[in-house]
Structure formats: structure tokens, C-alpha cells
Amino acid sequence: MKITSKQLRQIIKEELSRLDEEATNIRSYYVKRGDTLSSVTQHHSPPEVTIEMNASLNNLSPPYTIVAGKSILLYVTPEYE
């Protein structure tokens, strides 16, 4: 099943709304050499947060490149802080 960019943005918007209702916080993360947005999301955000959601938070487009030495923002919930 292929979804359009518009549909993806709507899904992300809905997920962000739902997460906001669950007391989600945003934290800064210092990117280390070898990090990818996928690995950082997997290790520092709760399972319901997708790579696309963290990418949107940082205004990143595919392939979601992050740079070592820079900070990015991540969605976290209290148990992941």
C-alpha cells in the first residue's frame, strides 16, 4: 500500500496530537558519530514515536541525515528520559 506525502503528513499530525495528550516531552540529543535518526529514535524515543515524527520535529526530509556534533530534538515520554 502506497501513501502520498499528504497522507503521511496527516498521519504524523494525528500521532503528534495523540502523543501530546500523553504528556510527551521534547528533549535535545547530541548526535554522535555513527548515529542515524533510526537508531537514535529506537534507543531514545518510546515505541509509538516513528522516525518520521522525529524527522518532522527537526524539519528533515528523506533520507533523514543527521550530523555528528549537532543537536537534534526527540520526542520522549517520562520513562524514556
ZIQUICOR-V856880 format. One record per residue. N is the residue number from 1. RES is the residue in three letters. SS is DSSP state (hx for helix, st for strand, lp for the rest). Layout:
<<N/RES/SS> <N/RES/SS>>
This chain:
<<1/MET/lp> <2/LYS/lp> <3/ILE/lp> <4/THR/lp> <5/SER/hx> <6/LYS/hx> <7/GLN/hx> <8/LEU/hx> <9/ARG/hx> <10/GLN/hx> <11/ILE/hx> <12/ILE/hx> <13/LYS/hx> <14/GLU/hx> <15/GLU/hx> <16/LEU/hx> <17/SER/hx> <18/ARG/hx> <19/LEU/hx> <20/ASP/hx> <21/GLU/hx> <22/GLU/lp> <23/ALA/lp> <24/THR/lp> <25/ASN/st> <26/ILE/st> <27/ARG/st> <28/SER/st> <29/TYR/st> <30/TYR/st> <31/VAL/lp> <32/LYS/lp> <33/ARG/lp> <34/GLY/lp> <35/ASP/lp> <36/THR/lp> <37/LEU/hx> <38/SER/hx> <39/SER/hx> <40/VAL/hx> <41/THR/hx> <42/GLN/hx> <43/HIS/hx> <44/HIS/hx> <45/SER/lp> <46/PRO/lp> <47/PRO/lp> <48/GLU/lp> <49/VAL/lp> <50/THR/lp> <51/ILE/hx> <52/GLU/hx> <53/MET/hx> <54/ASN/hx> <55/ALA/hx> <56/SER/hx> <57/LEU/hx> <58/ASN/lp> <59/ASN/lp> <60/LEU/lp> <61/SER/lp> <62/PRO/lp> <63/PRO/lp> <64/TYR/lp> <65/THR/lp> <66/ILE/lp> <67/VAL/lp> <68/ALA/lp> <69/GLY/lp> <70/LYS/lp> <71/SER/st> <72/ILE/st> <73/LEU/st> <74/LEU/st> <75/TYR/st> <76/VAL/st> <77/THR/lp> <78/PRO/hx> <79/GLU/hx> <80/TYR/hx> <81/GLU/lp>>
